[in-house]
């Protein structure tokens, strides 16, 4: 079993509460708008980190973190990108690719709105952890955590970090 902490849109912010949850995970996944290597350096010091860059990330961050990550966690095909849209409203940049070869778990950030939706048409689980940074229009900072065991995604939990 692999315990995942999923966060996005830190915009350069990391604090002790985020790090407390990071210590409880086996892996940390960041869905873009990192904002500063301060964030990723602190997270990588705790647990293995996978991430993608977002639209606010500079060229240095873009060199280390790609636009897309597609990988397997146990037996689950995972695709992480920053700007992905939602079921039936996927972003034009990924729409054709996701329809041709859908993952089992599709993750994006960008909207600062936490959503978890099952796409019945493509048979995939879509996750957006919201935003755990302090910049943006969101009112409550959020993250997600869940477990993957074989092909099973379970134990999904919304983590509220308080007001931004």
C-alpha positions as CSV (number, residue, x, y, z in Angstrom):
1,X,0.0,0.0,0.0
2,X,1.2,3.5,-0.9
3,X,-0.1,6.5,1.0
4,X,-0.2,9.7,-1.1
5,X,-0.4,13.3,-0.1
6,X,-1.6,15.4,-3.0
7,X,-1.2,19.1,-3.1
8,X,-1.2,21.9,-5.6
9,X,-1.0,25.7,-6.0
10,X,1.4,26.3,-3.2
11,X,2.6,29.5,-4.9
12,X,5.8,29.4,-2.9
13,X,4.2,28.7,0.5
14,X,5.0,25.8,2.7
15,X,4.4,25.6,6.5
16,X,4.6,23.2,9.4
17,X,1.1,21.9,9.0
18,X,1.7,20.9,5.3
19,X,5.0,19.2,6.4
20,X,3.2,17.4,9.3
21,X,0.9,15.7,6.7
22,X,3.9,15.1,4.3
23,X,5.6,13.1,7.0
24,X,2.6,10.8,7.2
25,X,2.7,9.9,3.5
26,X,4.8,7.5,1.5
27,X,4.9,9.8,-1.5
28,X,4.0,13.5,-2.1
29,X,2.5,14.6,-5.4
30,X,2.4,18.3,-6.4
31,X,0.1,19.3,-9.2
32,X,1.8,22.5,-10.2
33,X,2.1,26.2,-9.4
34,X,5.0,25.4,-7.1
35,X,6.3,29.0,-6.9
36,X,9.6,28.3,-5.3
37,X,12.2,25.6,-4.8
38,X,11.8,26.3,-1.1
39,X,8.6,24.3,-1.3
40,X,9.9,21.3,-3.2
41,X,13.2,21.2,-1.3
42,X,11.4,21.0,2.0
43,X,9.0,18.3,0.7
44,X,11.8,16.2,-0.9
45,X,13.7,16.3,2.4
46,X,10.8,14.4,3.9
47,X,9.5,11.9,1.3
48,X,9.8,11.1,-2.4
49,X,8.2,13.9,-4.5
50,X,6.6,13.8,-7.9
51,X,5.4,17.0,-9.5
52,X,4.6,19.1,-12.5
53,X,5.1,22.8,-13.2
54,X,2.2,25.2,-13.4
55,X,1.6,28.4,-15.3
56,X,3.2,30.6,-12.6
57,X,6.4,28.6,-12.4
58,X,9.6,30.0,-13.9
59,X,12.0,28.4,-16.4
60,X,14.2,27.0,-13.6
61,X,11.3,25.1,-12.0
62,X,10.1,24.1,-15.5
63,X,13.4,22.4,-16.1
64,X,13.1,20.2,-13.0
65,X,9.3,19.6,-13.2
66,X,7.7,18.7,-16.5
67,X,4.3,19.8,-17.8
68,X,3.0,16.2,-17.5
69,X,3.9,13.2,-15.5
70,X,2.5,9.8,-16.5
71,X,3.5,6.8,-14.4
72,X,2.2,3.8,-12.5
73,X,1.8,3.8,-8.7
74,X,1.4,0.2,-7.9
75,X,-1.1,-1.0,-10.6
76,X,-2.7,2.4,-11.1
77,X,-2.0,4.4,-14.2
78,X,-1.6,8.0,-13.1
79,X,-1.4,11.2,-15.1
80,X,-0.6,14.5,-13.4
81,X,-0.7,17.9,-15.2
82,X,-1.5,21.4,-13.9
83,X,-4.1,22.6,-16.3
84,X,-6.4,19.7,-17.2
85,X,-10.0,20.7,-16.8
86,X,-12.8,18.4,-15.7
87,X,-14.8,15.5,-17.0
88,X,-16.6,16.5,-20.1
89,X,-14.7,19.8,-20.0
90,X,-11.1,18.7,-20.3
91,X,-8.6,21.4,-21.4
92,X,-8.0,21.5,-25.2
93,X,-4.3,20.7,-24.6
94,X,-5.1,17.2,-23.2
95,X,-8.6,16.4,-24.5
96,X,-7.6,14.2,-27.4
97,X,-4.8,12.4,-25.5
98,X,-7.0,11.6,-22.5
99,X,-9.8,10.3,-24.7
100,X,-7.4,8.1,-26.7
101,X,-5.5,6.7,-23.7
102,X,-7.3,7.5,-20.4
103,X,-5.4,6.9,-17.1
104,X,-7.1,5.3,-14.1
105,X,-6.3,8.4,-12.1
106,X,-6.1,11.9,-13.6
107,X,-4.9,14.8,-11.4
108,X,-4.7,18.5,-12.1
109,X,-4.5,21.7,-10.1
110,X,-4.9,25.3,-11.4
111,X,-8.5,26.1,-10.5
112,X,-7.9,26.3,-6.7
113,X,-11.2,24.4,-6.4
114,X,-11.1,21.0,-4.7
115,X,-13.0,18.4,-6.7
116,X,-13.0,14.7,-6.9
117,X,-15.2,13.3,-9.8
118,X,-15.5,9.9,-11.4
119,X,-15.6,10.2,-15.2
120,X,-18.0,7.4,-16.2
121,X,-17.4,7.9,-19.9
122,X,-13.6,7.5,-19.6
123,X,-13.7,5.3,-16.5
124,X,-11.2,7.4,-14.6
125,X,-11.1,9.2,-11.3
126,X,-10.4,12.9,-11.5
127,X,-8.8,14.7,-8.6
128,X,-8.0,18.3,-8.0
129,X,-6.7,19.0,-4.4
130,X,-7.6,22.7,-4.5
131,X,-4.9,25.0,-3.3
132,X,-2.8,24.9,-0.1
133,X,-0.9,28.2,-0.8
134,X,-2.0,31.6,0.4
135,X,-2.4,33.3,-3.0
136,X,-5.6,33.1,-5.0
137,X,-9.3,33.4,-4.6
138,X,-9.9,30.3,-2.6
139,X,-11.0,30.8,1.0
140,X,-9.9,27.6,2.6
141,X,-6.5,25.9,1.9
142,X,-6.9,22.2,1.0
143,X,-5.0,19.1,0.1
144,X,-6.0,15.4,-0.4
145,X,-4.6,12.2,0.9
146,X,-5.5,8.7,-0.2
147,X,-4.0,5.2,-0.6
148,X,-3.3,3.0,-3.5
149,X,-3.1,-0.7,-3.1
150,X,-2.7,-2.7,-6.3
151,X,-5.4,-1.4,-8.6
152,X,-7.5,0.1,-5.7
153,X,-7.7,3.8,-4.8
154,X,-9.1,4.2,-1.3
155,X,-9.1,6.1,2.0
156,X,-9.6,9.4,0.3
157,X,-9.6,12.3,2.8
158,X,-9.9,16.0,2.3
159,X,-7.5,18.0,4.5
160,X,-8.5,21.5,5.3
161,X,-5.6,23.8,6.4
162,X,-7.6,26.8,7.5
163,X,-8.1,30.2,5.9
164,X,-5.6,31.5,3.5
